[in-house]
Amino acid sequence: MIRSTLIALTVLASAPALAGEPVVLRERLSVDGAQITLGDLFENAGEAADTPVARAPAPGARTSLDVSYVQRMAAQNDLDWANAGYLRRVTVSRNSRVITGETLTDILEGELMMTEGRRHEVRLSNTALMLHAPVDSIGGPEVLSLNFDPRSGLIAVEVRPYSDGDIVRVTGRAYATMDIPVLARPVSAGEVIDADDIDWIAVRADRVRPDAITDPESIIGSETRRALRANEPLRGYDLQEPVVISRGEIIALTFQAPGIQLSVRARALEDAAEGELARFVNLQSNRTVEALVEGPGRANVGFGAASF
């Protein structure tokens, strides 16, 4: 009896241990929640899928787990991971709800509009700034404080990315802007601009040139001296009054004085707009005179001209 028992124990001791369920590491290792589970790591983890393995990294961040530790946790839950790829570390990322720097900039510009009463262009010190919130989080981002120095433009902000999230401190500059009229479409040289051609853009006030046109009434009805692009500030030399007399054109040149009015044909020596003084050649006397353009095809020498 004793001998039989010893033989049975010997057989059991020499038998191979029962292997766990073979599992394969997931191709994409990412989690949404605050914990990493066996189900997050392995395909077909079965009943062990909800078993915690480690804390998840912060939203948007990654963490690495030791391979031996992962194998040991799998074995303790009857899972067999062979690590056929001979990995040294298992890296897991945490998904997040991303708050971009552009979104935060829009929020800060709105805050400044309410507190300062005018629009500003905000530039963050970290131009690649991105805030991360848990996938299932709610609320935010919330501006807790905003310090702004109008003279230097420096801003310092405290932001909570989401409800119960940690406070993030952000710095940058805010530049006052002004709205200026621009062309809504590309315009060729010599075109006359009407009200439908006008659009508005916001430009940093410190970048508006002294000769920039800020009054739309100075644009409407004007003629372009050269081809102009859309959405760009206009300057005085870009426009002119519409040309009503072209160089080389034959026009009616008149001379008026008390009790006398004379009219001759003349050739224009330059382009001219209505109300401008321009040079003409009297085709009868072959003299060059300066006359005031009264409209298309008409100019007046005026009283007191030295010669006609």
PyMOL commands that set and color helices and strands:
alter all, ss='L'
color gray80, all
select helices_A, chain A and resi 2-14+38-41+46-50+67-76+101-116+195-197+205-207+216-218+236-238
alter helices_A, ss='H'
color red, helices_A
select strands_A, chain A and resi 21-22+24-25+30-31+35-37+42-43+52-55+62-66+79-80+89-94+97-100+120-124+130-133+142-148+154-160+168-183+198-204+223-224+239-240+243-245+250-257+260-268+272-273+277-282+288-295+298-300
alter strands_A, ss='S'
color yellow, strands_A
deselect
rebuild
show_as cartoon
